[in-house]
């Protein structure tokens, strides 16, 4: 049961974004520009960063939601499974391996990011902006994971919930609650 | 040396907020509404939440800046020193002890927040909104601390820098770079 009175039919982050709309608006805007705005990283690659951080933070709601979003955007379900198991042996590009490694370091602490891991990202072709965005997306999901779990929000167990949510995140982005969202069942 | 090319004269978060202004805008807006918007928690109390989280994340830039901001707002320097040492024996109210304890749990992980710590906050008079805001401020500073340290930004050592920054945060808030900021020396 959530620690505060959020709307019962809105699980995970969705109830929190309705609870305080003046804080939700900039959170949505930041997520939209980082995960859906113009970038040399694909939307699928950016969802992989959200996925690895949420996975390492053990935030079930977020990791399931962003795994589903990445799977839809990538058109397959192998990559998300592989990066959770082992980034270095996964099928992503060398640049993405380096960026996901940085994201996993950010999950631990900002201080865990090393000169070596950043150099490896640059050696594989990552730009300053890609490194910046990787760190900020990883930091943003450290916020989300703590917000969702720190208030003990409800985590749906039905995979169909996350599939529906991921479809809506793909089609509508993060700027507002997707149309028809209220009618999704837990 | 920062991992990416930020403006040399802008240390810590300040160079990052200039580096990518379209992500900076919602980060500033979220911070402004949470730390300076209408609230039953004082601005000083909210800066204490920022301080304890930054302290536990060992982010020198952030903890020094928000300690300075809290000190100015509270009009004394004892409370910030005490909460870093031991929340439970500090001179803050029982409600603030409970909220700072929740914030410290969020710093570890969202999952570290317990039913007991939330109940204690409610027993000492904390409202749902105060608990919500405490968790979200703590989560936001987990973002900031990782953003600042994850990109290895410069940390000024001169206390006068942080005093000047804190004065500007008190007078101007978080929505934009305070006037004259560019001319502050590292």
Interface residues (C-beta under 8 A of the other chain):
Chain A: X3 X4 X5 X16 X19 X20 X22 X23 X25 X26 X27 X29 X30 X33 X34 X37 X57 X58 X59 X102 X105 X106 X109 X110 X111 X113 X115 X118 X128 X129 X131 X132 X133 X135 X136 X138 X139 X140 X142 X143 X144 X145 X146 X147 X148 X149 X150 X151 X152
Chain B: X3 X4 X5 X16 X19 X20 X22 X23 X25 X26 X27 X29 X30 X33 X34 X37 X57 X58 X59 X102 X105 X106 X109 X110 X111 X113 X115 X118 X128 X129 X131 X132 X133 X135 X136 X138 X139 X140 X142 X143 X144 X145 X146 X147 X148 X149 X150 X151 X152
